[in-house]
């Protein structure tokens, strides 16, 4: 029996941000629900609690602490800013991924380069802001070209 693939850190962060943004756009008073995200990703209750702490610590979400709102959260202002720029970050990554795919590098190195690009841009986006990540994309790309010289061709 093959185990289901576990979601990555960034897939989890993105899922919480996207659900929070969906609820914010819909003007839902009850906020987003963690159940939607956790069920969709296959996270256990304990894993969910860990992620709530992580995302609150990063200033991306605020959990609703009222008794009748178990499992509700909303995006913090910083989370809203990142969620609004996620499509731009994804487009930027897709452009660079296409370049990586078209390059002459070995397949395993291409996969590592794409992972490194995504990891670095999303890390900057979450920690410092999506606008900063987008502004620093050329530097990240230059760093990848240093690590993977075949990207320069």
Beta strands, then each sheet from edge to edge (+ up, - down):
strand 1: 32-33
strand 2: 61-63
strand 3: 72-75
sheet 1: 1+ 3- 2+
end
